[in-house]
Amino acid sequence: MKKILSLILCCIFLFGCVSCANEQQEDINLDYNSGISGDVDLDGKHFVFAMVQDYFFEGADSTLGFINTTEFADLAAERLRDVQEKHNCTIEFKYVPRAGDAAYKDVMSGECTIDIIQDETYWLLSYVPMGIFVDLTTVDSLDVTDEEKWGNRYMLYSMMWNGAIYGVLPAQHPLRTQNSMGSVLGINETHVQSLGEVDPRDYYENGEWTWDTFTRVLTDYTLTSLGGDQIYALVSSPDRLPMAAAFSNGGEYITMKSDGTFNLGIFSDESLEAFNQVSEWINGPTSANIHLDYKDCGRDYLKAGTAVIGMLDAYQVLSGTDSIAYTLENFGIVPFPTGPDAEPRSFKSFYDAADFTLCIPITEPDVEETAFVLDAIYEPFEGYETDEDIIDYLHANYFLDRRDAEYYYSLSDIEHAYYFPSMDRMYDDIWPPLAEKNPIEVLEAQEESMYARAEEHLIPRSNSIIEVYGE
């Protein structure tokens, strides 16, 4: 009964929002596209912006998610003042445990207490098929297909459904898309130097960062602490290691075919080769130099000095004051090494939750005005209009080596990013057995169920890319 009621309410609210949006179009100059420089008057409208407080930013001690002691936070505060003054409106921020849940409560009650939400998509996925957010492809005040401003299609993939896009990312604000990515290898450069070994950044730059090189690294990049404890060559979680390897060997995550069928890259020859390689690393001669830990993917080990290389998510590098950039003086970052079937220096970076995702609940009565304000807030900051501007800032403030800044900033580029649907349980039965069983047996046992899950959770999204972007 609750599901039926929810669907009825969603339909009622959706038709109501479309009607209100149509009424508002006469009041707003929809050709206005310069963010905060126009003369649009919003007549004192008050906007409520619900932002989740979570691991990927500093919560209430931030402005638009930027740590308040940083230049970006100052620029964000200035932007908010400008938008409110120039367009005669006010913007209130509410910090909540889960912004998606707050929007859902509005929809179920038929109220509008929130105009905009920002949350990570991990917690929004269950709401996407229900249609509680505005389909942003229908909004005139915001060009959702502007991939430079609102995130490329693969970064928006998790918020797509049957031709609709329900959430966008503020891609022209620094670090708002890179923050979500995984498959980053952090390096304790002090350890590498003390060992007298080659810096992995040099291997990557020279096109030599391959599985063969990585095997030598896992063999040689280990030492003993002053207390006599082993410092591991690599620390990773058991699931991230084979996932990173699978997509470092030239395979695609999902491939749509012209007849409507599809292939999952995890069942490709390239992935099988990767799983066999991971099995050799964790069970063969290098096994003693690798530590697998589900807890933190290597961040704490790097910070404590007990790992030379640690598998990281990007938010662990730079997002908060407990991240690597704030706690480890001499560190570097590189992608996972490429396999024999991949091009040198190519890499894939996955995400299972797109942090800082922006949505408008369907209870919002003035969709076009709300989208207009969102568009104005997320224009590029003055002085940081280009990628090079932001890379220069990262190099000057966080990374000792410019190569780190360039790699970090490229993580979410369209040729690197893909979606890893952990919330949909795509791989729950894959990763644990890979550490102990023959990879072929593991894949054969799970192939039918994984294709069924992909049909349910991925195809409505992949078809959306075809429908919205035309390819």
N, C-alpha and C positions, 0 to 999 in steps of 0.2 A: 504493500500500500504506500509506503514512504517513497519508493522509487517512482510509482505512478504519479503521486502528488508532486514530486520534484520535477518530473518531466512537464507536467501541466503548468506549474509555476514558471519554469524556465521559458516555456513557449509564450506565456502571457507577458513576462517581463521583456523577452526579446522583441516581440512585436511592439511593446510600449516604447522601448528604447529606440527602435528604428523610426517610429513615428516622431519622437522628440527630436531625434537627430535631424530628420527632414525639416522640422519646424525651425531649427536653429540655423540652417544653412543660409537663410536670408540675412541673418544678423552678423555673420562672420565673413570676412574676406578670405575665401578659401585659396586665393592665389598667393596670399602672404606666405613667404617661405624663408624669411631672413631671421627667424628666431625671435629676437628681442628688439629689433630696430624699427618696427612698424608702429602704426598709431591705432591698433585695435583696442577698443575700450570694452572690458568685460563687466563693467558696471558693478564693481565691488564684489563679484562672485567669490565665495570662499571654497577652496579646494582642500579636501582631506586626503593626505598621502599616507597610507599604512605601509610601514617598512618592517620587515622581519628582523629581529635581532638574532644573529646566528654566528657560527664559527668563521664566516668568510669576511666579516668586517667588524668594526669596533662599536656597532650599535649606536646608542644615544650619544656617545662621545665621538660623533662623526657628523659630517655634513654631506648628504647624498652618498653616504658610505665611505667617504674619504676621511682618514684619521685627522682629527682637528688640529694637530700640530704641523700639518703638511701644507705646502703651497696649493695643492689641488683642493683642499678643504676651503682655503681662503677664496679661491676662485669660484668654488661652488656656492659659497655664501654670498659672494658678490652677484653671481648669476641670479640667485633666488631673489635678492633685493631688486635687481633690475627688472625681472619679469613682473614682480608685484607692482612696482612703481609705474612701469611703462604701459602695463595693460590693466591697471586698476583692478587688482584682485589680491586675495590673500591666500597663502599656502600654509597649512598646518600639518606637521608631521606627528604621526602616532607610531610608536615603536611597540610591536606586538610579537608574541611568541611565534605565530604562524599567520601571515597575511592572507594566504589563500583561504584558511578557515574563516577569517573575519569576513571575507567577501562572500563565502558560501552562506554564512549566517544572514547577511543582508539579503541575498537572493531568496532564501527560504522564508524570510519574514516579510519580504516585499518592501523593505526599507532601503534608504540610501544614506548610510552613515560614512561611506568611504567612496571616494571618486577614483583613486588610483591605488594599486598595490604593487609592492616589490617583494619578490620572494625567490627562492630557488625552485627550479622546476621539479625536483625530486618530490616535493610536497604538493605540486600543482597537477601532476599527471592524472590523478583520479578524477579531477574536476573537468579536464579538457573535453572528454566525450559528452559530458553533461551539458556543455554550452553555457556555463554560468558567466563566461567572460565575453566581451564584445569581439566579434570577428573583425580584426583590424584591417582586413582587405576591403572592407565595406566603408571605411572611414576616409573622408576626403582631406581632412586636416593633417593627416600623417601618411606618408608614403612607405608602407611596410616593406615594399620591394626595393627600397633604397638600402642596399646591403652595406654600403659604407657607413651609413648613419645608424641603422637599426639591427645590424648583425647579419652575417651571411646565412644562406639557406640552411646550412648544416648546423649552425648554432641555434637556429630557430626551430629545427626539426622536432624537438621534443614538445613544442607547443602548437604543432600543426595537427589537423584532423579533418579528413574528408574535404579538402580544398580550403579550409579556413586556417587562419593564423591568429592565435589567441594571445600571444605575448611577444614582446620585442626586447632587445637588449640595447642599452645606450652605448653603442659601439664607438662613437666619436668622443666619449669621455674616457680619459686614460684608465686602462687596466680593467674596464668593466666586462670585457669578454675573455681576455687572457686568463683571468682569475679562476675560471671554471675548469681549465684543462688539466689533464693528468699525463702520466707517462713521462715525467721529467726526472732526469737523474741529477741529483745534487752531489757535488764533489767537495770533500774537505781538502782544500788545496794545500794546507799546511802538511797534511799527511803525505800527499803526493810528492811534495818538495823534499820532505825528510827521507822518503824512500829513494829519491833520485830518479823517479820514473817520469815518463812522458805525460804531459798534461792531456787528459782526454779531449779538451777543447782543441788542442793541436791536431790530434787524430781526426777529429770531426772536420776541422777546417781543411785538412789535407786530403779528405775523402777516404781516410783509412779507418774510420770508426765503424767497423764491421763486426760480425759475430766472431770471426777468428781472432781479431784484435781483442775483443771483449773476453774471450777465453783466456788469453794471456794476462789480461788485467785481473781477472778473477783468481788466477794462479799467483801473480806477483804482488798485487796491491794489498798485502796483509802484513800486519806487524803486531807487536806486543806493547801494551801500555806500560807505564812506569810501575803500575801495581801488579804487573804480570798477566793481566787479562788480555785476551785476544781482541784485536781490532779487526772487524770483518771487512773483507774486500767489498761486499755488497750486503745491504739489508733491504728487503722488499716484503710486501705482503704476498701471500701465496697466489692470490688471484690476479694482481696487477702484473706480475712478471710474465706469465704466459700470454696475457692479453696484449701487453706491449710488444712482445716478440712476434705474435701472430700478425700484427699490422705493421711491423717493421720490415716485412719481407715482400712488399709490393702488392699485397692483396687488398681488395676493397671490402668494406664492411657488409654492404648489401648491394646487389646489382639487379636492377629491373630490366627485364627483357621485353622485346616488342610484342610478344604474344601474351603479355600480362603476367607471366610467371616470374620468378625471381630466384636468385642464388644467394645464400649466406656465405660470406667469405670465410667464416670460421671452419667450414667444411672443405675448403680449397686445399690443393696440394701445397700451396705456400704456407698455409697455417699449420698443416700437419707437419711439415718440415720444421716449423718453429717450435711446435710442441715437443717434437723429438729432441730438438736442441736444448730446450729448457729442462727436459728430463735428464739429459746428459749432464747439464750444469749442476742440477741439484742432487743428483744421485751418483755422479761420477767423480773424477779426481778433484774437482773444484768444490765438492759439497761442503767440506769443512770450513771453507772461506765464505760461505753464504749463510745468512741467517734470515729465516722467514718468520714474519710477525704480522698478524692481522691488525694490530693495534694502530700503527701510525705510518706505515709505509716508509719508514726510515728517518723521519724528521728528528725524532728524539735522539736517535743514535748519532746522527750527524752533529747535533747540538752538544751531545755529551762527549763527542770525540771517539766513539766506539765503532764508527763505520767510516771507511774511505769514500764509498759511494752509497747513496740511499735513494730509493725510489720515492718520488714526491708527487703530490698534487700541487698545481701552481699556487693555490691559495696559501700553501705552507711556505712558499718562497717569499711572498711580499705583502700579504693581505693585512696582517695585524702586527702588533708590537711583540708577539711571541713567535713570529715567523723567522725563517732562516736569515733574511736580510737584516733583521734587527738584533740577532743574537749570535751570529757566527761571522767573525771579521773577514776571514779569507776563504771564500767559497766560490764555486763555479757551477754552471748548469749546462747540460748537454742533453740531446734527445737520446732515445734508446738506439743502440747501434743497428745498422741496416743488415738485412740478411742477403744471401747470394742472389735472390731474385729481384732485389730492389735497386734503384739507382743510388749511387753514392750521394751522401748528404741529404737524401730524402727522408722524411719522417711523417708519422701519423701521430696525432694527439687526440685522445678520447675525452669525453665528458659524460658524466651520468647525472649531473644537475647543472643547469645554466644559471649561475648566480646572478642576482640583480635583474631578473626578468620582470618586465613591467606589463601589467594587465589593467583593463578597465572593466569592472563588474557590469553586468547587463542591467542592473538597477540604476545605473547612472542616467539621469534624465537629460543631460546636456553633453552627449558623447563628443560632438564636434568641438565644443569649447574646451573640454577636458583634453582631447587629443591635441588641440592647438597649444595649450599650455605645456603639455608634455614635450611637444616638438620644440618649443621655445627654450625650455629648461635644458634640453640635451643638445643644443648647438655646441660646437667645439669651443673650448675655453680660449680666450684671447692669449696669443703667444704659443698655443699648442694646437694649431690648426693642422699640422702635418705629422706624419709618422716620425719623421726625423726629429721634430721638436720634442716629442715624447721620449724617443730613444735617448736623445741627448740628456734629458732630465734624469732618466733612469740610470744612465751611466754616471752622471755627476753625483747622484744621491744614494744609490743602492748597490751598484755593481762596479767592482774594481776593473773589470775587463769589459770593453764595449761589446764584445761578442756575446756576452751573457744577456745584455740588454736587448740586442737585436734578436737573439733566439727567443727570449721570453716574449717579446712583443709580437713575434710571428706565430705563436702557438695556436691562435684561433683563426688564422687565415684559412680561406676556403679550401685550399689544397691540402691542409693538414688535419682539419677538424672532422670528427665523426662522433655520433651519439652512441653511448654504451648504456642500454636500458636496464640498469640494475633493479629499478623499482618494479619492472615487469617480470622479474625472475627469469630472464632469458638464460642466465648462465649459472644458476644456483647449483645445478647438478654436474657442472663441467669441471670447475676449478679444483675442488678438493681431491677427486680421484686422480687427476693428472700427475700429482706428486708420487703416486704409488703404482698406477696401472699403465698398461700400454695405451698410448694416445688413440690409436685406431679403435680399440675396444670402447674407450670412453665416448668417442664421437659417434660411433655406430649405435651405442645404447641410447644416446640422447637426440639423434637426428630428427626423428619423427616429432617428438614433443617440442623441439626448438623451432622447427618449421611451423608448427601449429601456433606457437606463441608469437612468432614473427608475423604470421598471417593476421593475428588479432591485434598486435600492438604496433607493428612497424609499417605494414602496407598502407593503412589509412594515412600515415605520415609521408611515406615515399610517394604515394599518388598525389598528395598535396603539392609536393615539389613540382611534379610534372604539370599539375593543373595551374599553379600560381606562376611558376617561372618558365613554363613551356618546354622543359627538358627534364 
